[in-house]
Amino acid sequence: MKIIETKITLSELDEMAKRTFGDMVKAVVDLDREVMALDAELHADEEALLLENGSKQEHLWGINLYPKALEKKFIEFDSMINLRPWQGNRSRSVEDKKLRDKIITLVDKLVENDSSKTG
């Protein structure tokens, strides 16, 4: 597990995916600190790592990244940690479009397309 504060390449994500789920990497983003935890079997483990490193729960969202997928299918908004009725999110998805857009912007900032994305 590691926290990404600058950039990671799609090739690096693809290598992580191959070691775990084959085509997918679980990630937790911190929209306040603009960092992302990667490379764990559970979103909850990444969430714990971020919390231990100063993140606040209300800013953390679980996603899945598919390094070989086409652009629109690259990010999947699905994680048990997203179930937050107290924050208005009543499903495993990220229901608020503005939050999804912020997550997409952050992932775009942290993931560099190094031309390995084949779709």
Secondary structure by P-SEA (a helix, b strand, c coil): cccccccccaaaaaaaaaaccccbbbbcccccccccccccccaaaaaaaaaaacccccccccccccccccccccccccccccccccccccccccccaaaaaaaaaaaaacccccccccc
